[in-house]
Amino acid sequence: MQFFGSIFGFIIVIVALGIAGDIIKRWMKSKERNIPDEMLKGYDARLKKLEERMSNLETIVLEHERDRKFSSL
C-alpha cells in the first residue's frame, strides 16, 4: 500500500506543479498587457519602419529574380 501512496503523491505533485506553472504564465501575460501608451506608440512606429524595410527588401528580391530569369534566356 505504501507503493501506491507514493505514486499517488508523486502524481499530485506533478499536477500541482503544472497548475502552478500555468497560473504563473497567465500572470506574466497579464503584466505584459499593462504597457504604457507611450511605449505602444514607439513600438507602432518601429513596426511601420520594419514593414517598410521588409517591403523594400521584397521588391529588391523580386527584381533580382526577374533579372536572373531574363538573363538566363
SULWOBEL-V383054 format. One line per field, one symbol per residue. psi: psi as a letter, one per 30 degrees, with the letter a starting at -180 (. if undefined). A space follows every 50 residues. Layout:
psi->???
This chain:
psi->feeeeeeeeeeeeeeeeeeeeeeeeeeeeeeffhkleeeeeeeeeeeeee eeeeeeeeeeeeeeeeeeeeff.
